[in-house]
Amino acid sequence: MKSVFVRARLKRLLFSAFLLPLLMPHAFGAQPELNANSEPVRTVSCAENFAGGGICFVNTSCLDPNLTYKVIYSDPNSPETFSSLIAQGLLETVALSATTPQFLYICGKVNVDVAPYVFAAGSEIIFSTNGSGFNVLSSADLTLERTYVHGCEKLWESIAVQGGGILAVLSGSRIEDAVAAIDLLPNAWLVSINSTYDGNYTAIKASNLGSGPNSVSFANFLVYCNLFSGAKALLEPYTITSGGSPIGTVTTPYYGIVMINVSHVQIGFGTSLSHRNIFRDFTPSISGGGLNPPIPTGIDGTNSNITALNNQFINIGVPNVNEGRGVYFISPGSASSTLHFTGLGKNLTTTPTFETCQVGIEGLGNMQISESYFTDLLFGIYLNGTTDPYSIGIENNRFDIVREETIITNNITTLSKLVISGNDFIDNDPYLGASGFSRTAVSLRTFVPGTQTTLVKENRFFNESKTGTFNFNYRGVWVNNQDGTAIIDNDFYDNFSGTSNTYWGVYGNNATTWVWDNYFRGAGNFSVHPAFATQFIESPDCQLFCNTAHLTKIGFDFKGNNCDNAYLQKNIFNTHDASLRLQSDAIIGLQSRRENKWVGSTSPVEALFMGRDPFNLLDQLHISFSRFLINDPNLLSDY
């Protein structure tokens, strides 16, 4: 009979899940309206005494004077159950609960052992003490319909849902002031739609460690059309512990949804903006946090398979001021965990997926990130952690006003596979950094040199800061200490000519790189604005094929003896101060019969060897290692 009941129950919840957001006003952040009650106001003393000897201290300032509350004390050594409270007349019967609002003041944790039980719209539940909450047992089914659940002076614990237990939070319900508003155990059921979570250290968590990565599963998890807010301060300072030892104290909410060792979970639903989850207004407040304090985060996933779609992240941390991140995902390669993240839309600029956050997405693991608009951040996507053979795809996104690196890999060793394709990088912010400050769209950094299979393909890079005094340098793609990067079929545009700071389309340092079929267009004004289509420093075996460079002061630039064995073929240089420049120590190898074309220049110099005297024998020898032809008249060319 249980399986028949469960199927019927799921149909009802899914019916509500699909239709309620369409039938009800979508008013994020509004406190549910509480029904007034014409019964006499309950007079309470400083404490309520119960037959079992328990005492529940009642703070009358937390009570609505127009309502009558029932006070419930649950002994931690012998917790009350819904069945016993119904028998005592402290809870409405199952038949009346769905239509009769209830007003409860609860001390302690109560076991939910009834299926189904519904708190009617307009109900209010106050958990008054640390450790208070509900525990939904495996046989139970609890629904909150437009119910206000909150604390008084203390942080209450949670609504815990055991495996097989069912919890539905619906219709404008609001849950506040908990350590973890909802705590899911393996095989629990959760449906949360059109509800608000605020003032909780964590809103929803599934953090049972299980037996290892991807070991925890849920019978059902449907969470969309909710507001996860950090705007309301915690009722009291909360001390965070690690291994039983305190590591710091916080006074603000820190996490929206936390998933650890979950085999698969989907956060969000559909593509309609009216169905999106919103995570917003989380700021750090930790004191005494040591070297690795927690960081406010919208969605936090560890060793879990997570599909996130139709979620929005606003004001999580403050760019360049306070730490915060929209999404954090970390997993060792052996865990085979993956984050599939789909945003609200690449070009949905009026409703960004990430807006005004310190970091959009941070961590390291198998990731697929797409259809997101990032704006006003310090970092867009920060790949930082223990490297393993990961597969990472960042495709069809738009980045605008990112103050430092838009996509950055900042690791001890190289990744295995990284694809960055179909993205728009648009820098149009007059952010005033320190002199020499560097802003980069794609920054591929490794501290220990190695090979990393990276494909940067079919992206558009726009450097369009046109107002104010600019103090930053700009790089489209920066490759450092990595071999194996292919930069193919991208467009690079530099439009801010009124500055003496430097622009690079592609910049490589100790990096064997392939640059094929790209278009570089500079801003001109060579006397003021130093700009390079590409520059490579101590980078051997670089291949530059079929690129077009126009209106940058320098087309291709090389520095260092280790640039030897470069291969330049079928490139077009148009309107530069010097189309090809070799600095005094550069060697690039013999480039004859490579069919490169020089079709325009603003100076008499098409190619330049810096600091070398053609009449000096030693300089002649050095120059001989880097010979090339200008406008090679190869009659057999297919160019």
C-alpha positions in Angstrom: 0.0 0.0 0.0 2.9 2.4 0.7 4.0 2.3 -3.0 0.5 3.1 -4.2 0.3 6.0 -1.7 3.7 7.3 -2.8 2.8 7.3 -6.5 -0.4 9.1 -5.8 1.4 11.6 -3.5 4.1 12.3 -6.1 1.4 13.0 -8.8 -0.2 15.5 -6.5 3.1 17.2 -5.7 4.2 17.3 -9.3 0.8 18.8 -10.3 1.4 21.5 -7.7 4.9 21.9 -8.9 3.9 22.7 -12.4 0.8 24.7 -11.8 1.3 26.7 -8.6 3.9 29.1 -10.1 1.4 29.8 -13.0 -1.6 30.4 -10.7 0.1 32.4 -8.0 1.7 35.9 -8.0 5.5 35.6 -8.2 6.6 37.9 -5.4 10.0 36.9 -4.2 11.0 38.2 -0.8 7.5 38.9 0.5 6.7 37.5 3.9 3.6 35.2 3.6 0.4 36.9 4.9 -0.7 35.5 8.2 -4.3 35.2 9.0 -5.7 37.1 12.0 -7.6 35.1 14.6 -10.5 36.5 16.5 -9.9 34.3 19.5 -8.7 35.9 22.8 -5.0 36.6 23.0 -3.2 33.9 24.9 -1.6 35.2 28.1 1.7 33.5 28.8 4.1 33.7 31.7 7.9 33.5 31.4 7.6 29.7 31.1 5.1 26.9 30.3 5.2 23.8 32.4 4.3 20.3 31.0 3.3 17.0 32.6 6.7 15.5 31.8 8.5 18.1 33.8 9.7 20.1 30.8 9.7 23.9 30.7 9.3 26.0 27.5 10.3 29.6 28.0 8.1 31.8 25.9 9.2 35.1 24.5 6.0 37.0 24.0 7.7 39.6 21.8 7.9 36.9 19.1 4.2 36.4 19.1 1.6 38.2 17.0 -0.8 39.7 19.6 -3.7 39.0 17.3 -3.2 35.3 17.2 -3.5 32.4 19.7 -0.5 30.1 19.9 -0.2 26.6 21.2 3.0 25.9 23.1 4.7 22.5 22.5 7.6 21.1 24.6 9.4 18.1 23.2 11.8 16.3 25.5 15.0 15.5 23.6 15.2 12.2 25.4 11.7 11.3 24.4 10.6 13.5 21.5 7.0 14.2 20.8 5.4 12.9 17.6 2.7 14.4 15.5 0.4 11.5 16.4 0.8 12.2 20.1 0.3 15.9 19.6 -2.9 15.3 17.7 -4.1 13.1 20.5 -3.4 15.9 23.0 -5.2 18.5 21.0 -2.0 20.5 20.3 -2.1 19.8 16.6 -5.2 19.8 14.3 -6.3 16.4 13.0 -5.1 15.3 9.6 -8.6 16.0 8.2 -8.6 19.6 9.5 -5.0 20.5 9.1 -5.1 21.3 5.4 -7.8 24.0 5.9 -7.2 25.3 9.4 -4.2 27.6 10.0 -2.2 26.7 13.1 0.1 28.9 15.3 2.7 26.9 17.2 5.5 27.8 19.6 7.8 24.8 19.8 10.7 24.0 22.2 12.6 21.0 21.0 12.5 18.6 18.1 9.3 16.9 17.0 9.1 13.7 15.0 6.7 13.8 12.0 5.2 10.3 11.8 1.9 11.1 9.9 1.2 10.8 6.2 0.0 13.1 4.8 0.0 16.1 7.1 -0.5 19.6 5.7 0.0 23.0 7.4 -2.7 25.1 5.9 -2.0 28.5 4.2 -1.5 31.2 6.8 0.1 28.9 9.5 3.0 30.1 11.6 5.6 27.9 13.4 8.1 29.3 15.8 11.0 27.2 16.9 12.3 28.9 20.1 15.5 27.0 21.1 18.7 25.7 19.7 18.2 22.1 18.5 14.5 22.6 17.8 12.9 21.5 14.5 11.0 18.8 12.8 12.3 15.3 11.9 10.3 13.8 9.0 10.4 10.1 9.5 10.7 7.6 6.6 6.9 6.8 6.8 5.9 10.5 7.0 4.7 13.1 4.5 4.7 16.8 5.5 3.6 19.8 3.4 3.9 23.5 4.2 1.4 25.6 2.3 2.2 29.3 2.6 3.5 28.7 6.1 5.9 31.0 8.0 8.5 29.0 9.9 11.1 31.0 11.9 12.9 31.4 15.2 12.6 33.8 18.1 15.9 34.6 19.7 17.9 31.5 18.9 18.9 29.6 15.8 16.8 26.5 15.6 18.3 23.4 14.0 16.4 22.1 10.9 13.6 20.3 9.2 15.4 17.0 8.7 14.0 14.5 6.2 14.9 10.8 6.6 15.2 8.4 3.7 11.7 7.7 2.4 10.3 10.8 4.1 8.6 13.5 2.1 8.7 17.3 2.5 6.9 19.8 0.3 7.4 23.5 0.8 4.9 25.3 -1.4 2.9 28.4 -2.3 4.9 31.3 -0.8 6.1 29.5 2.4 9.0 31.2 4.2 11.6 29.5 6.3 14.0 31.6 8.4 16.5 31.6 11.3 17.8 28.0 11.1 21.3 26.4 11.1 20.1 24.4 8.1 16.5 25.1 7.2 16.2 21.7 5.4 18.5 18.8 6.0 18.1 15.9 3.6 19.3 12.4 4.3 19.8 9.7 1.6 16.6 8.7 -0.3 14.7 11.7 1.1 12.0 13.5 -0.9 11.9 17.3 -1.3 9.7 19.6 -3.4 10.2 23.3 -2.8 8.4 25.7 -5.1 7.7 29.5 -4.9 9.1 29.8 -1.4 11.7 32.0 0.4 14.6 31.0 2.6 16.3 33.9 4.5 18.4 34.3 7.7 19.6 30.7 7.7 23.2 29.7 7.8 22.4 27.1 5.2 19.0 26.9 3.4 19.1 23.4 2.0 21.8 20.8 2.6 22.4 17.2 1.7 25.6 16.6 3.5 25.5 13.1 4.8 29.0 11.9 3.9 27.7 8.4 2.9 30.4 6.0 1.8 32.2 8.3 -0.6 31.8 10.4 -3.7 28.4 10.1 -5.6 27.1 7.7 -2.9 24.0 9.6 -1.8 20.8 9.6 -3.8 17.3 11.1 -3.4 14.0 9.6 -4.2 12.9 13.0 -5.5 14.3 16.5 -5.6 12.4 19.3 -7.3 13.5 22.8 -6.3 12.6 25.8 -8.4 11.0 29.2 -8.3 12.5 29.9 -4.9 14.4 32.8 -3.3 17.5 32.0 -1.3 18.5 35.1 0.5 21.2 36.3 2.8 19.7 39.7 3.5 18.5 38.9 7.0 21.2 38.5 9.7 21.3 35.4 11.8 19.4 35.7 15.1 22.6 35.0 17.0 26.3 34.5 16.1 26.9 30.9 14.9 30.2 29.1 15.6 31.4 26.9 12.7 33.3 23.8 13.7 35.6 21.4 11.8 36.6 18.1 13.3 34.9 19.1 16.5 37.0 22.3 16.9 35.6 25.8 16.4 37.1 27.6 13.3 35.2 30.9 13.4 31.9 32.7 14.1 29.6 34.2 11.6 26.6 36.5 11.9 25.2 36.3 8.3 23.8 33.5 6.1 26.5 31.7 4.1 25.0 29.0 1.9 22.0 28.5 -0.4 22.2 24.8 -1.3 25.0 22.5 -0.2 25.5 19.0 -1.8 28.1 16.5 -0.7 28.6 13.0 -2.2 25.3 13.1 -4.1 25.0 10.7 -7.0 22.7 13.0 -9.0 20.6 16.0 -8.3 19.0 18.7 -10.5 18.7 22.2 -9.1 16.2 24.2 -11.0 13.7 23.5 -13.7 12.7 24.6 -17.2 13.7 27.7 -19.0 11.0 30.2 -18.1 12.3 33.2 -16.0 9.3 32.9 -13.8 10.5 29.5 -12.7 14.1 30.4 -11.8 15.7 30.1 -8.4 17.3 33.3 -7.2 20.3 33.3 -4.8 21.2 36.8 -3.6 22.7 39.1 -1.0 25.2 36.8 0.8 28.1 38.6 2.4 30.9 37.3 4.6 31.0 38.1 8.3 33.4 35.6 9.8 35.7 36.4 12.7 38.5 34.2 13.8 38.2 32.1 10.7 41.9 31.1 10.3 43.5 30.4 7.0 40.6 28.8 5.2 37.4 30.4 6.3 34.1 29.5 4.7 33.0 31.7 1.8 29.4 32.7 1.1 28.1 30.6 -1.8 24.9 30.1 -3.7 25.3 26.5 -4.7 28.1 24.5 -3.1 28.8 21.0 -4.5 31.5 18.5 -3.5 32.0 15.0 -5.1 28.5 15.2 -6.6 26.8 15.0 -10.0 24.9 18.2 -10.3 22.7 19.6 -13.0 21.9 23.2 -12.4 19.6 25.1 -14.7 17.6 28.3 -14.6 19.3 29.7 -11.5 20.3 33.3 -10.9 23.0 34.7 -8.6 23.1 38.4 -7.5 25.2 40.2 -4.9 27.2 37.3 -3.5 30.2 39.0 -2.1 31.3 42.3 -3.5 33.7 42.5 -6.5 37.2 43.4 -5.2 35.8 44.0 -1.7 34.2 40.9 -0.1 34.6 37.2 -1.0 31.6 35.3 -2.4 30.8 33.0 -5.2 27.7 32.0 -7.1 28.7 28.4 -7.6 31.5 26.3 -6.0 32.2 22.8 -7.4 35.1 20.6 -6.4 35.7 16.9 -7.1 38.8 14.7 -7.6 39.0 13.1 -11.0 38.6 9.7 -9.5 35.1 10.6 -8.3 33.8 11.0 -11.9 31.5 13.8 -10.7 30.3 16.4 -13.1 28.7 19.9 -13.0 26.3 20.6 -15.8 25.5 24.3 -15.5 23.0 26.0 -17.9 22.2 29.7 -17.2 19.3 31.9 -18.1 20.6 32.7 -21.6 23.8 34.0 -23.1 22.3 37.2 -24.4 19.7 37.8 -21.7 21.5 41.0 -20.6 18.5 42.3 -18.7 18.5 39.3 -16.4 22.1 38.1 -15.9 22.8 34.7 -14.6 25.6 36.1 -12.5 25.6 39.8 -11.4 27.7 41.6 -8.9 29.6 38.7 -7.4 33.2 38.3 -6.4 33.4 35.0 -8.4 30.8 33.5 -10.7 31.8 29.8 -10.7 34.8 28.5 -8.8 36.4 25.1 -8.2 37.7 22.3 -10.3 36.2 19.1 -11.7 34.4 17.8 -14.7 32.3 20.8 -15.8 30.0 21.9 -18.6 29.1 25.6 -18.3 26.8 27.2 -21.0 24.2 29.9 -21.8 25.1 32.3 -19.0 25.6 36.0 -18.9 28.2 37.2 -16.4 28.4 40.9 -15.4 30.1 43.0 -12.8 32.5 40.4 -11.2 36.1 40.2 -10.1 36.5 36.7 -11.7 34.0 35.0 -14.1 35.1 31.4 -13.9 38.0 30.5 -11.6 39.4 27.0 -12.1 41.5 26.4 -9.0 42.1 23.1 -7.2 43.9 19.8 -7.4 44.3 18.9 -11.0 43.2 15.5 -12.4 42.2 14.3 -15.9 39.2 16.6 -16.0 37.0 17.5 -19.0 35.9 21.1 -18.9 33.7 22.9 -21.4 32.9 26.6 -21.2 30.7 27.3 -24.2 28.2 29.9 -25.5 28.5 32.4 -22.6 28.8 36.2 -22.4 31.1 38.0 -20.1 30.8 41.7 -19.5 32.6 44.0 -16.9 34.9 41.4 -15.3 37.5 43.3 -13.3 40.4 40.9 -13.5 40.5 37.5 -15.3 37.3 36.3 -16.9 38.3 32.7 -17.2 41.3 31.7 -15.2 43.2 28.4 -14.6 45.5 28.9 -11.6 46.9 25.5 -10.8 50.1 23.8 -9.6 50.0 21.5 -12.7 48.1 21.4 -16.0 44.6 20.2 -16.6 43.8 17.4 -19.0 41.2 18.9 -21.4 39.6 22.4 -21.6 37.4 23.7 -24.3 36.4 27.4 -24.4 34.2 28.1 -27.4 31.4 30.3 -28.7 31.8 32.9 -25.9 31.7 36.7 -26.0 34.2 38.6 -23.8 33.2 42.2 -23.7 35.2 44.6 -21.5 33.5 48.0 -21.3 34.0 49.0 -17.7 36.0 52.1 -16.7 37.2 50.3 -13.6 40.2 52.2 -12.2 42.9 49.7 -11.2 46.4 50.5 -10.0 48.9 51.5 -12.7 50.0 48.4 -14.6 46.9 46.5 -13.5 46.2 43.6 -15.9 42.9 42.5 -17.2 42.6 39.2 -19.1 39.7 37.4 -20.8 41.2 33.9 -20.8 44.2 33.3 -18.4 45.7 29.9 -18.7 48.3 29.7 -15.9 50.3 26.8 -14.5 53.1 27.1 -11.9 54.9 23.9 -13.0 55.3 23.7 -16.8 53.4 20.9 -18.6 51.1 20.0 -21.4 47.4 20.8 -21.3 45.0 20.1 -24.1 43.2 23.5 -24.4 41.0 24.6 -27.3 40.0 28.3 -27.5 37.8 28.4 -30.5 35.2 30.7 -32.2 35.1 33.3 -29.4 34.9 37.0 -29.7 37.1 39.3 -27.6 36.1 43.0 -27.4 38.2 45.5 -25.4 35.8 48.5 -25.5 36.5 50.6 -22.5 36.1 54.1 -24.0 35.6 56.5 -21.1 37.6 57.6 -18.1 41.3 57.3 -17.4 42.4 53.7 -17.8 45.2 52.2 -15.8 45.1 48.6 -16.9 46.7 46.5 -19.5 44.6 44.0 -21.5 45.2 40.5 -22.8 42.7 38.5 -24.8 44.3 35.1 -24.2 47.3 34.7 -21.8 49.1 31.3 -21.8 51.8 30.7 -19.2 53.9 27.6 -18.7 51.5 25.4 -20.8 52.1 23.6 -24.0 49.3 22.3 -26.2 46.9 25.3 -26.4 45.2 25.8 -29.8 43.6 29.2 -30.4 41.5 28.8 -33.6 39.0 31.0 -35.5 38.6 33.8 -32.9 38.0 37.5 -33.4 40.0 40.0 -31.3 39.0 43.7 -31.2 40.8 46.5 -29.5 38.9 49.7 -29.4 40.4 51.9 -26.7 43.2 53.8 -28.4 43.4 56.8 -26.1 45.7 55.1 -23.5 49.4 54.3 -23.1 48.6 51.0 -21.5 49.3 47.8 -23.5 47.0 45.5 -25.4 47.7 41.9 -26.4 45.4 39.7 -28.5 47.4 36.6 -27.6 50.2 36.6 -25.1 52.4 33.5 -24.5 55.2 32.9 -22.0 57.0 29.5 -22.1 54.1 28.1 -24.0 54.1 26.2 -27.2 50.9 27.4 -28.8 49.0 27.1 -32.1 47.3 30.2 -33.4 45.2 29.5 -36.5 42.6 31.4 -38.5 42.2 34.3 -36.1 41.3 37.9 -36.9 43.1 40.7 -34.9 41.9 44.3 -35.3 43.6 47.0 -33.3 42.6 50.6 -32.5 45.4 52.4 -34.3 47.0 55.5 -32.8 50.4 53.8 -32.6 52.2 56.8 -31.2 50.1 56.6 -28.0 48.7 53.1 -27.7 51.1 50.1 -27.8 49.2 47.0 -29.0 50.2 43.5 -30.2 48.2 41.0 -32.2 50.4 38.3 -30.6 53.5 38.3 -28.5 55.5 35.1 -27.5 58.3 35.0 -24.9 60.6 32.0 -24.7 58.0 29.9 -26.4 59.3 27.2 -28.8 57.5 25.5 -31.7 54.7 28.0 -32.0 52.6 27.8 -35.1 50.8 30.9 -36.6 48.7 30.0 -39.6 46.3 31.9 -41.7 45.8 34.8 -39.3 44.9 38.4 -40.2 46.3 41.3 -38.2 45.2 44.9 -38.8 45.8 48.2 -37.0 47.9 47.0 -34.1 51.2 48.7 -33.5 53.0 45.4 -33.7 51.6 42.4 -35.6 53.5 39.4 -34.3 56.2 39.9 -31.7 58.8 37.4 -30.4 61.3 37.6 -27.5 63.9 35.0 -26.4 66.2 32.4 -28.0 63.6 29.7 -27.0 61.2 31.0 -29.6 63.1 28.9 -32.2 61.3 26.7 -34.7 58.3 28.9 -34.9 56.2 28.4 -38.0 54.6 31.4 -39.7 52.5 30.6 -42.8 49.9 32.4 -44.9 49.3 35.2 -42.5 48.2 38.7 -43.6 49.7 41.8 -42.1 47.8 45.1 -42.8 48.6 48.5 -41.4 51.0 48.2 -38.5 54.0 50.1 -37.2 55.9 46.9 -37.7 54.1 43.8 -38.9 56.7 41.3 -37.5 59.1 42.3 -34.7 61.9 40.2 -33.3 63.4 41.6 -30.1 67.2 41.6 -29.8 67.4 38.1 -28.3 64.7 36.4 -30.4 65.3 33.4 -32.7 62.3 32.1 -34.6 63.9 29.8 -37.3 63.9 30.0 -41.1 60.6 31.2 -42.5 61.3 31.2 -46.3 58.5 30.1 -48.7 55.8 30.5 -46.1 53.6 32.8 -48.2 52.9 35.5 -45.6 51.5 38.7 -47.1 52.3 42.3 -46.1 49.6 44.5 -47.6 50.1 47.8 -45.8 52.2 49.6 -43.2 52.3 53.0 -41.5 56.1 53.0 -41.5 58.9 52.0 -43.9 59.5 48.9 -41.8 57.5 45.8 -42.5 59.6 43.6 -40.3 62.1 44.6 -37.6 65.0 43.0 -35.9 65.5 45.2 -32.7 69.0 46.1 -31.5 70.9 44.3 -34.3 73.4 45.9 -36.8 73.3 44.3 -40.2 76.9 45.3 -40.7 78.1 43.5 -37.5 79.2 39.9 -38.1 77.8 38.6 -34.9 74.5 40.3 -35.4 74.4 38.9 -39.0 74.9 35.4 -37.6 72.1 35.9 -35.1 69.8 37.3 -37.7 70.5 34.4 -40.0 68.6 32.1 -37.6 65.4 33.9 -38.2 65.2 34.6 -42.0 61.9 35.1 -43.7 60.5 36.5 -47.0 58.2 39.5 -47.3 55.5 38.9 -49.9 57.0 35.7 -51.1 56.4 35.5 -54.9 55.7 31.8 -54.9 54.0 31.1 -58.2 52.9 27.7 -57.0 51.1 29.0 -54.0 47.5 28.1 -53.3 47.2 31.2 -51.1 
